Amino acid sequence: MPNITDKVALITGGSKGIGLGIAEILLEAGLKVAVTSRSKEVAQATADQLNAKYPGKALGIASDVRDLAAEQKAVEQVVAHFGQLDVLVANAGLGHFAPIQELTPEQWQSTIDTNLTGVFHSVKAAIPALKDTEGYIITIASLAGTNFFPTASAYNASKFGLVGFTQAIMLDLRHEGIKVSTIMPGSVATEFNNHNPSDADAWKIQPEDIGQMVADLLRMHPRTLPSKVEVRPSRPPKR
């Protein structure tokens, strides 16, 4: 089993929800993490929160995945601060949900630019550094990348595209020494889509569960690659 202690992970959208859950579990596993947010203040506050428990192990970076240059700068900051980059977790995402008759062009573009093109930017920016460490790219997709539902034309399109993108780059990069996987969660107890997590969400996947899955992928024997992982709540409410 690979030793992941002192590996360095960059987590986009790492200030809350799934991204923060991943950051916390990776720190617990002995990694160093950089978390990004579009807000410099939020990124720094998150790093401060994480460093309070794991001193010197977390870095906050302001970056917008919709901007390739910003993602390249983020990678440069990680390497300058920690000396290397071993893992990219492309997690940043958003959702606009409305029937197609009501979905605006701006909502469509925002969803595709963040959830799909944003991952392309993060991956392109990280590849050179990940080649140096024979690193790992993990994208956070969704079961919406294989199960379509009403009011989700933009979100479904972005996540179907993300799953296809990830599987294709897995084939591109496997002989470059870079492993690639996508995780496709179902219902997760986060603030996504303006939700306020509560005790009523106890049946849902928790952010730390996705973090544990990321850590488990990193510990997988190098000869083995779970390229696509679907994960669901084990006992959702009966309809």
C-alpha positions as CSV (number, residue, x, y, z in Angstrom):
1,M,0.0,0.0,0.0
2,P,1.5,3.4,-1.0
3,N,2.6,5.7,1.8
4,I,0.6,8.9,1.4
5,T,2.1,10.8,4.4
6,D,3.5,14.2,3.3
7,K,1.9,14.0,-0.1
8,V,0.5,17.3,-1.3
9,A,-3.1,17.7,-2.5
10,L,-4.8,20.7,-4.2
11,I,-8.5,20.7,-3.7
12,T,-10.6,23.1,-5.8
13,G,-13.7,24.4,-4.1
14,G,-12.2,23.3,-0.8
15,S,-13.7,25.8,1.5
16,K,-16.9,24.0,2.3
17,G,-19.0,20.9,1.6
18,I,-17.4,17.9,-0.1
19,G,-14.1,19.8,-0.7
20,L,-13.7,20.7,3.0
21,G,-14.6,17.1,4.0
22,I,-11.9,15.8,1.7
23,A,-9.3,18.3,3.0
24,E,-10.0,17.3,6.6
25,I,-9.7,13.6,5.9
26,L,-6.5,14.0,3.9
27,L,-4.9,16.1,6.6
28,E,-5.9,13.4,9.1
29,A,-4.2,10.9,6.8
30,G,-0.9,12.9,6.9
31,L,-1.1,14.9,3.7
32,K,-0.6,18.6,3.2
33,V,-3.5,20.4,1.4
34,A,-4.1,23.5,-0.5
35,V,-7.8,24.6,-0.8
36,T,-9.1,27.1,-3.3
37,S,-12.1,29.5,-3.2
38,R,-13.0,32.4,-5.5
39,S,-12.7,34.5,-2.4
40,K,-9.3,35.2,-0.9
41,E,-10.8,35.8,2.5
42,V,-12.8,32.6,2.5
43,A,-9.7,30.6,1.3
44,Q,-7.6,32.0,4.0
45,A,-10.2,31.5,6.7
46,T,-10.5,27.9,5.7
47,A,-6.7,27.4,5.8
48,D,-6.6,29.1,9.2
49,Q,-9.3,26.7,10.4
50,L,-7.4,23.6,9.2
51,N,-4.1,24.9,10.4
52,A,-5.5,25.3,13.9
53,K,-5.6,21.5,14.1
54,Y,-2.8,20.6,11.6
55,P,-0.3,23.5,12.0
56,G,1.5,24.4,8.8
57,K,-0.2,21.7,6.7
58,A,-2.9,23.8,4.9
59,L,-2.7,26.6,2.4
60,G,-5.5,28.8,1.2
61,I,-5.5,30.1,-2.4
62,A,-7.9,32.4,-4.2
63,S,-8.6,31.0,-7.6
64,D,-11.5,30.8,-10.0
65,V,-11.6,27.5,-12.0
66,R,-13.2,29.4,-14.9
67,D,-9.8,31.1,-15.5
68,L,-7.0,29.0,-16.8
69,A,-4.4,31.5,-15.8
70,A,-5.7,31.6,-12.2
71,E,-5.5,27.8,-12.0
72,Q,-1.9,27.8,-13.3
73,K,-1.0,30.4,-10.7
74,A,-2.7,28.3,-8.0
75,V,-0.5,25.3,-9.0
76,E,2.6,27.5,-9.0
77,Q,1.7,28.7,-5.4
78,V,1.2,25.1,-4.2
79,V,4.6,24.0,-5.6
80,A,6.3,27.1,-4.3
81,H,4.9,26.6,-0.8
82,F,5.0,22.8,-0.4
83,G,7.7,21.9,-2.9
84,Q,5.5,19.6,-5.0
85,L,2.0,18.6,-6.1
86,D,0.9,14.9,-5.8
87,V,-2.9,15.1,-6.0
88,L,-5.4,17.2,-7.8
89,V,-9.0,16.9,-6.5
90,A,-11.2,18.8,-9.0
91,N,-14.2,19.4,-6.8
92,A,-15.4,23.0,-7.5
93,G,-18.9,23.0,-8.9
94,L,-22.3,24.6,-8.8
95,G,-25.9,23.9,-9.9
96,H,-28.7,25.8,-11.5
97,F,-32.0,23.9,-11.6
98,A,-35.0,24.9,-13.6
99,P,-37.0,23.5,-16.5
100,I,-35.5,24.2,-19.9
101,Q,-38.2,26.8,-20.6
102,E,-37.0,28.8,-17.6
103,L,-33.2,28.1,-17.6
104,T,-31.4,31.2,-18.7
105,P,-28.4,31.3,-21.1
106,E,-26.4,32.8,-18.2
107,Q,-27.2,29.9,-15.9
108,W,-26.4,27.4,-18.6
109,Q,-23.0,29.0,-19.3
110,S,-22.2,29.4,-15.6
111,T,-22.8,25.7,-15.0
112,I,-20.8,24.5,-18.0
113,D,-18.0,26.9,-17.4
114,T,-17.6,25.8,-13.8
115,N,-18.4,22.1,-13.7
116,L,-16.8,21.1,-17.0
117,T,-14.5,23.8,-18.5
118,G,-13.3,24.5,-14.9
119,V,-12.1,21.0,-14.5
120,F,-10.4,21.1,-17.8
121,H,-8.5,24.2,-16.6
122,S,-7.6,22.6,-13.3
123,V,-6.3,19.5,-15.0
124,K,-4.3,21.4,-17.7
125,A,-2.7,23.5,-15.0
126,A,-1.7,20.6,-12.8
127,I,-0.4,18.1,-15.4
128,P,3.2,19.3,-15.5
129,A,3.6,19.2,-11.7
130,L,1.8,15.8,-11.5
131,K,4.1,14.3,-14.1
132,D,7.0,15.1,-11.8
133,T,5.5,13.2,-8.9
134,E,3.6,10.5,-10.9
135,G,0.5,12.0,-9.2
136,Y,-3.2,11.4,-9.1
137,I,-6.2,13.4,-10.5
138,I,-9.6,12.8,-8.9
139,T,-12.6,14.6,-10.3
140,I,-15.8,14.9,-8.2
141,A,-18.7,14.3,-10.6
142,S,-22.2,13.1,-9.6
143,L,-24.7,10.3,-10.1
144,A,-26.3,13.1,-12.3
145,G,-23.5,12.2,-14.7
146,T,-25.3,8.9,-15.5
147,N,-28.9,9.5,-14.3
148,F,-30.8,12.4,-15.9
149,F,-33.7,14.1,-14.2
150,P,-36.1,17.0,-14.9
151,T,-35.0,20.6,-14.2
152,A,-31.3,19.6,-14.5
153,S,-30.5,20.0,-18.2
154,A,-27.4,22.1,-17.5
155,Y,-26.3,20.2,-14.5
156,N,-26.8,16.8,-16.2
157,A,-24.9,18.0,-19.3
158,S,-22.0,19.2,-17.2
159,K,-21.7,16.0,-15.2
160,F,-22.3,13.7,-18.1
161,G,-19.5,15.6,-19.8
162,L,-17.3,15.5,-16.8
163,V,-17.6,11.7,-16.5
164,G,-16.7,11.4,-20.2
165,F,-13.8,13.9,-19.9
166,T,-12.3,12.1,-16.9
167,Q,-12.5,8.7,-18.5
168,A,-10.8,10.0,-21.6
169,I,-8.0,11.7,-19.8
170,M,-7.5,8.6,-17.8
171,L,-6.6,6.9,-21.0
172,D,-4.4,9.8,-22.1
173,L,-2.4,10.0,-18.9
174,R,-2.1,6.4,-17.6
175,H,1.2,5.8,-19.4
176,E,2.5,9.2,-18.3
177,G,2.5,7.9,-14.7
178,I,-0.6,9.9,-13.7
179,K,-3.6,8.0,-12.3
180,V,-7.1,9.4,-12.9
181,S,-10.4,8.6,-11.2
182,T,-13.9,10.1,-11.0
183,I,-16.1,9.8,-7.9
184,M,-19.8,10.1,-8.6
185,P,-21.7,10.8,-5.4
186,G,-25.5,10.7,-4.9
187,S,-27.1,12.8,-2.1
188,V,-24.5,14.4,0.1
189,A,-25.2,16.5,3.2
190,T,-23.8,19.9,2.1
191,E,-24.8,23.5,1.4
192,F,-25.1,22.7,-2.3
193,N,-28.0,24.4,-4.0
194,N,-28.7,26.7,-1.0
195,H,-29.4,23.7,1.3
196,N,-28.8,23.9,5.0
197,P,-27.6,20.6,6.4
198,S,-29.4,19.4,9.5
199,D,-30.1,16.2,11.5
200,A,-32.6,15.4,8.9
201,D,-29.7,14.7,6.5
202,A,-28.3,11.9,8.6
203,W,-29.2,9.3,6.0
204,K,-27.2,11.1,3.3
205,I,-23.5,10.6,2.4
206,Q,-21.4,12.9,4.6
207,P,-18.6,15.0,3.2
208,E,-16.0,13.1,5.2
209,D,-17.2,9.8,3.6
210,I,-16.1,11.2,0.2
211,G,-12.8,12.3,1.9
212,Q,-12.3,8.7,3.1
213,M,-12.9,7.4,-0.5
214,V,-10.3,9.8,-1.8
215,A,-7.8,8.6,0.8
216,D,-8.6,5.0,-0.1
217,L,-8.0,5.6,-3.8
218,L,-4.6,7.2,-3.0
219,R,-3.7,4.1,-1.0
220,M,-4.7,1.7,-3.7
221,H,-1.8,-0.4,-5.1
222,P,-0.2,1.4,-8.1
223,R,-1.1,-1.5,-10.4
224,T,-4.8,-1.1,-9.7
225,L,-7.0,1.8,-10.9
226,P,-10.7,2.2,-9.9
227,S,-11.4,4.7,-12.7
228,K,-15.1,5.4,-12.0
229,V,-16.7,5.1,-8.6
230,E,-20.4,5.5,-8.0
231,V,-21.4,6.0,-4.4
232,R,-25.0,6.2,-2.9
233,P,-26.6,6.5,0.4
234,S,-27.1,3.0,1.7
235,R,-30.6,3.5,3.1
236,P,-32.3,6.5,1.5
237,P,-35.9,7.3,2.5
238,K,-38.5,5.1,0.9
239,R,-40.7,7.0,-1.6
